Amino acid sequence: MERFVTAGGIAVHILDSEKGEKCIILLHGYLETMYIWTEFAEFLSKQYRVIVIDIPGHGLTDYAPADSSGNRINTMDFCATVVKGVLDKCFVKKAVIGGHSLGGYIALACCRLYPETFEKLILFNSHPYEDPEEKAIDRKREIDIIESGKLSVLASVSIPKMYSGSNLRDMDEKIRETLELCETHDPLGIVASIKGMQLRPNASSLLSDSEIPVMVIVGDQDNFMPAPMILKMRESFPKVRFEELAGCGHNCFVERPTEVLDRVISFVG
């Protein structure tokens, strides 16, 4: 059922398949909405209860209330409280959590803050590291573009880069859909999410020390997770299960849904 719930003090747009003993909650990435998961969630819902949401600042979900200084920032911890609140409203006590890109940063915060709630963690094309200095410059540039009223221009450049160049023609419809759904974003909500990413801490210790089993799914042609980063993760986190898909960009679950589904089912059980 598609509906709104109040979680973390804001209105959250969710879709809950409602059926299934084991629950998986999926968090989309930057500039996406919960509809990026539509086909993949439909496959998963044959075996599990699946909940997808518009993360704070995206789609039809509100963003963080103002802090004491008047700033509205979707910190990873704030977003995690929203996710936990959604599960509470759906009467889910235990869930597997999967996050794509920015959704992965939020999922890491969820597992750190609420380890008793999340039994397994899947990072789809995501990592635990904070922004390097050069990325911080890009974030500032993106804020300037959005505040000048050009969110659609930013999206038209950024979203095609989420896919492998060899898959672009096959992904035309999904790219067009994602771009159209950018019209639902509140630009200030996107800015709040960028600021949250700028402030996020390094979460490497969660992958090193957590008792929560983790799987990372990556593509070998990801424009946002280059090969040296993937190699560093493999070497740094021996307890983590890594699945690398050939010919995939930053959206493996869209580009290779069947292969990703097989790996998710194998991991979740």
N, C-alpha and C positions, 0 to 999 in steps of 0.2 A: 504494500500500500504506500502511495506517495502522499506525504503530509508534512506539516510543520510541527516541531516540538520546541519548547523553550529549554535551553541548556546553556550553562555558563552565563545566564542572564541575557541571552540573545535568542532571536528566532532562528531556527536551523531547519533547512529544507532537507528532507530525508526520503529515502525509498527503502522499505523493509519487505523482504519476501515473506517474512513471518513464519515460514515452515522450515523444519529441520532441527535436529537435536543439537548439532554443533553450529555455532555462529561465526561468521567471518565478516568483519567490518572493513571496508575499503575506502581509502582516502586518496583523492585525486591530486594532481600536481598544479603548479603555478599556471595561471591563465586558463585552466580547464574547469569543468564542472563535473558533477557526479555522472553526467551522461556519457563521459568518456569510457565508463565501465559498462555501458549498457549490454553489449554483446557478451563480454566476458562474464559479467554477473549472471546473465541468463544461463550460461553454461554451468557456472558454479551452483546456481540455485537448484539444480537437479539433484544435488547431493547435500547441500548445506543451506542453512538460513543465511541470507546475505543482506547486509545493510550497507547502503552507500549514502553519502551525504555531500552537500555542498560545504566545503570547509569555510571557516570564517573569512569574510571579505570577498567571496567568490559566488557567482550565480545568485541565488535568491536568499542566501544566508547573510545575516547582518555581520558586523565586525565589532571588535572590542570596544567596550565603553571607554570614555576618557579617563586617564589616570589623574593623579593629583596635579600634574602640570598641564592638563588639558590635551595630552597626546593620546591618540587612539592607535594602538600598536597590537597587531596579532602576534604576540610572542608565542613561541612553541608551547610554553607551559599553559598559556591561556587557551590555545587551541586544544591542548590535551584535556583540559577541564571540560571543554565543550563535548569532546568525543565521549568522555566518561559519562557526562550528563545525558547524552543521547542513549547510551546503553542502559543507563538507569531507567530512563523513560520507556525504553523498550523491554524492560524487565529481563535484561541479559546480565548474568553474573560473571560469565566466563566467555571470552572470545579470542579468536585468532585475529590479529590485526595486520593489514597489508597497506602499505603506503607507497605511492608513486612520486618520486622526486621530492617536492616540497611536502607531499603527504607522508613520505618516509621520515622526514625530519620531525614531523608531528608525531608519527607512530613511535619513534624513539623516545620522545618526551613522555608519551603515554606509558610506555613500558617502564620508564624510570620512576614516574610518579605513582603508577598504579600496577605494580608487578603482580599483585594478587588477582587482577582482572584479566590480564592478557597472557594466554598460555603459550602462544607462539607468535613470532614476528616475521613478516615477509617484507623485504625492501625491494621494490620494483624500480630499477634504475635510480637508486638513491644511495647515499653514503652518510657516514657519521661526522664528517669534518666541518669545521667552521669555514666561513668565506676567506679565501686568500685575499691579499691586498688588491690584486688586479680585479677580482670579482667585486670587491667593494666599490670600485670605480664604476663598474658596469651597473651596479644597483643604483648608484646615485644618478647615473645617466637615465636609467629607466624611470625613476621618480620624476625627473625633470620633463621627460617626454609625456608622461601621463598627466602631470599637472599643467602642461600646456594644451591639454585637450586632445591628445593624439594616442589614446590607448589602442584604438583600432589599428593604427599604423604600426605600433609596437607589436601587437598580436600578429599582424600579417607577416612580419619579418620573423618573429620568434617561433611560431607554431610549426611552420614547415620544417624547421631545423630539428624538431623532435623526432623526425623519422629519417631512416637511412635514405641516402640519395637514390639508391636502387629500388626503393619501395614507394617513392613519392607518387607515381602515377596510380598505384594501387590504393594509396591512402587519400586520394583526392576528395572523396566524399566525406571522410572523417575529418579532414582538415577544414573543409568548407563548413561542416556542422560545428566544429569547435570555434571557428571564427565568428559564425553567426551567434553562437551562445555567449560570446564575449560582450554582446550588447546587454546581457543581463547583469554584468558586473557593475558594481558601484566603483568608479575609478578611485575614490578615496579608500575603499575597502582593499583594493589591490595595493595601493601605496602602503596601507597598514600592514599588509602581508610582507611586502618587500622589507619594511623596517623590522619586522619580526625576524626575517631571515638574516638581516644584517647583525642582529643581536644574538643569534642562536649560539650556544656554546658547543664545544667539541664533545661529541657523545661517544667517543671511541671506547671508553671504559665499559659501556653497556654491552658492546660486542665482545669485549675481552672477558668480562667478569660475570655477566648476568647468567642466571640459571634458566632464562627463557631461551628456548631454541630459536635460532635465526637462520633464515635462508635469504640470500641475495641473488636476484636475477638481473643480469646485465646483458647488453648487446655489444658486439665487437665493433660497431660503427656508431657508437653513441657520441654525439657532438658535445655533450655536457659532462660525460664521465670518460675521459681519455684513458688509453691503455695503461699508462704509468699509474694512474689512480687505482685502477682495478687490480693491477699487480701488487701495489702497496697494500690494498685491503686483503688480498689473498695471503700475503706473507704475515700481516699483522694479526689476523683473526683466524687462527687455525681451527677453532671450534665452529666457525660459521660454514654453512653449506653454500657453495657458490655454483651457480648455473649460468654459463655464458652461451648466448645464442648467436650463431653466425648469421651475418647479413641483417642484423637488427640495429636500430637506432635507440632513441631514448624512450620509446613506447613499445617495449617488447610485447606486452599483453595485447596490443592492438595489431602489431605487425605479424606476430606468430602466436595467435591465441591458443591453438590446439597444443602446441609444444609447451607453452607456459602453463596451460591448464593441467597437463599431465604432471608437470613438476610440482605444482601447487597441491594437487590431490595426493601425490606421493608423500609430500612433506607434512600435510595436515593430517592425513590418515582418514 
